[in-house]
Amino acid sequence: MDARLLDILVCPVCKGPLEYDKKEQELICRPDRLAYPIRDGIPIMWADQARTVPDVLE
């Protein structure tokens, strides 16, 4: 994931910052507990494509 792209992307739900999970290939919004998938290097930033993540992340 390009660091410059990560700097400008925000959660489409709350407009908050996202964290990159390299292992899972996801962008995570901790306040909303949503993980947006990255497919073929492209972040899928649709709320209906996000999965819910547990309260406590490793």
Backbone as numpy.savetxt, mean C-alpha at the origin, in Angstrom:
# Nx Ny Nz CAx CAy CAz Cx Cy Cz
10.43 -1.12 -6.09 9.57 0.06 -6.09 10.46 1.28 -6.09
10.21 2.18 -6.99 10.97 3.43 -7.11 10.66 4.32 -5.90
11.70 4.75 -5.21 11.53 5.59 -4.01 10.81 6.89 -4.34
11.05 7.44 -5.52 10.37 8.69 -5.90 8.87 8.47 -6.04
8.49 7.33 -6.58 7.06 7.01 -6.72 6.43 6.83 -5.34
7.13 6.14 -4.45 6.61 5.93 -3.10 6.42 7.26 -2.36
7.25 8.24 -2.66 7.13 9.56 -2.03 5.85 10.29 -2.43
5.34 10.03 -3.62 4.17 10.77 -4.09 2.86 10.00 -3.95
2.93 8.68 -3.79 1.71 7.89 -3.63 1.17 8.01 -2.21
-0.14 8.11 -2.10 -0.81 8.15 -0.80 -1.99 7.18 -0.85
-2.49 6.85 0.30 -3.66 5.98 0.39 -4.85 6.70 -0.25
-5.55 6.05 -1.16 -6.70 6.70 -1.80 -7.89 6.90 -0.84
-7.89 6.21 0.28 -8.99 6.33 1.24 -8.77 7.51 2.18
-7.58 7.56 2.83 -7.34 8.59 3.85 -6.30 9.63 3.44
-5.66 9.42 2.30 -4.61 10.33 1.79 -3.36 10.31 2.67
-3.21 9.26 3.48 -2.05 9.13 4.35 -0.89 8.43 3.65
0.27 8.38 4.31 1.46 7.75 3.73 1.32 6.24 3.65
2.08 5.67 2.73 2.07 4.23 2.53 3.46 3.67 2.83
3.50 2.43 3.29 4.76 1.72 3.53 4.89 0.61 2.50
6.10 0.44 1.99 6.36 -0.60 0.99 6.76 -1.89 1.67
6.04 -2.97 1.39 6.38 -4.30 1.87 6.95 -5.06 0.68
8.29 -5.14 0.64 8.96 -5.76 -0.50 8.64 -7.25 -0.61
8.58 -7.94 0.53 8.33 -9.38 0.53 6.97 -9.71 -0.07
5.94 -8.98 0.35 4.58 -9.24 -0.13 4.22 -8.46 -1.40
5.09 -7.55 -1.82 4.82 -6.70 -2.98 3.50 -5.95 -2.80
3.45 -5.18 -1.70 2.25 -4.41 -1.37 2.65 -3.05 -0.82
1.72 -2.12 -0.92 1.82 -0.83 -0.26 0.80 -0.84 0.86
1.25 -0.55 2.08 0.39 -0.69 3.26 0.06 0.66 3.87
-1.23 0.85 4.14 -1.72 2.00 4.88 -2.05 1.49 6.28
-1.23 1.85 7.26 -1.44 1.36 8.63 -2.72 1.91 9.26
-3.04 3.21 9.13 -4.27 3.71 9.78 -5.54 3.01 9.28
-5.61 2.73 7.98 -6.80 2.08 7.42 -6.69 0.55 7.40
-5.50 0.04 7.74 -5.25 -1.40 7.73 -5.56 -2.01 6.36
-5.08 -1.34 5.30 -5.28 -1.82 3.94 -3.92 -2.05 3.27
-3.86 -3.07 2.44 -2.65 -3.37 1.67 -3.02 -3.38 0.19
-2.38 -2.51 -0.56 -2.63 -2.40 -1.99 -1.58 -3.22 -2.74
-2.02 -4.11 -3.63 -1.07 -4.97 -4.33 -0.25 -4.21 -5.37
0.93 -4.76 -5.64 1.77 -4.26 -6.73 1.87 -5.42 -7.72
1.37 -5.20 -8.92 1.37 -6.25 -9.95 2.21 -5.80 -11.12
3.18 -6.61 -11.48 4.09 -6.30 -12.58 4.71 -4.92 -12.41
5.03 -4.57 -11.15 5.67 -3.29 -10.86 4.72 -2.10 -10.81
3.43 -2.35 -10.95 2.45 -1.26 -10.97 1.57 -1.34 -9.72
1.57 -0.29 -8.87 0.69 -0.29 -7.70 -0.78 -0.19 -8.12
-1.61 -1.06 -7.59 -3.05 -1.05 -7.86 -3.70 -0.30 -6.70
-4.06 0.94 -6.93 -4.49 1.84 -5.86 -6.00 1.99 -5.77
-6.73 0.93 -5.99 -8.18 0.93 -5.86 -8.54 0.27 -4.54
-9.40 0.91 -3.77 -9.79 0.39 -2.47 -10.42 -1.00 -2.58
-11.14 -1.26 -3.66 -11.77 -2.57 -3.80 -10.77 -3.68 -4.14
-9.54 -3.31 -4.50 -8.49 -4.28 -4.78 -7.58 -4.52 -3.58
-7.73 -3.70 -2.54 -6.90 -3.81 -1.34 -7.41 -4.93 -0.45
-6.48 -5.48 0.31 -6.87 -6.48 1.31 -6.71 -5.86 2.69
-7.48 -6.35 3.63 -7.40 -5.89 5.01 -6.25 -6.62 5.69
-5.45 -5.87 6.44 -4.33 -6.47 7.15 -4.62 -6.47 8.65
-4.00 -7.37 9.40 -4.24 -7.42 10.84 -3.76 -6.16 11.54
-4.24 -5.94 12.76 -3.84 -4.78 13.56 -2.34 -4.73 13.78
-1.75 -5.86 14.06 -0.32 -5.92 14.37 0.41 -6.51 13.17
1.27 -5.71 12.58 2.09 -6.17 11.46 3.50 -6.42 11.98
4.14 -7.43 11.41 5.51 -7.76 11.80 6.48 -6.70 11.35
